């Protein structure tokens, strides 16, 4: 089980395909992971300006965490 006390940040990306590929590699190698997704556009900013002119490919940030004991193996697998 991964908790805030025993995890380590593996990667931060804004690329949905990259985070998906990394998650597949980790799952295929039986490495537990946690993904934290952050919407970088606040709700209030969207309500005033809408989505016009905003590249949706870069509106989310994905942080992938693994257990600190699995970090070395996970890092080698995604490189």
N, C-alpha and C positions, 0 to 999 in steps of 0.2 A: 504494500500500500504506500502510495506517495503522499506525503504530507508537506506542509510548508517548512518543517524542520529537517527533512531528509531529502529534499529535492535540490536539483541544480538546473539552472537555465541552460538549455542546449542551444537554442537559436531563437532569434527574433527576426521575423520577416513580414513583409506586406504583400507577398506573392501567394495567392491562394493555391496555385498549382504546386509551388515549392513546398508549402506546408503539408499539402496532401501527399506528395511524394515521400516526404520525410516520415510522415505518420505511417505510410505503407511499409517503408523499410523497417521501422521500429516494430511494427506489428508482426511482420514476416520473421523477425529475429527474436520474438517473444520478449521485447523490452517494454515494460509499462511506461506510460507517458501521460502527461496532463497538458491540455492546450488551454491557454487563456486568450480569449479573443476580445479585442477592444475596438469599439467604433470610434474613430478619431474625429468624427464630425458630431459635435454636440447637437442635441435635439433643438435647442434654441437657435443655433446658427442655421440649421436646415429650415426652420420655420420662417426665418426672415429672408433668406436668399434662395431657398429651394435647392435643387441639385444641378442647376444649369452651370455648365462650365467646370464641373467637378469630375475628375477622373475616378470612377468607382473602383478601379483596380487598386487604388491606394487609399481607400477609406477605412480599411481594417488592418489592425496589427495583430499578428499571431505570435504568441510566446509559447514555446514548447519546453516543458520541463521533464526531466527523467530523474530516477532515483540516483543519488550521488554515487552509489556503488556501480551503477551502469553507465555513468557518464563517459568514461574512456572508450568503452566499446561502442556506444551510440555515436560519439563524435567520429570515430574511425569509420563507421558505416555510412555516415552522411557525407563524408569528404570525397 
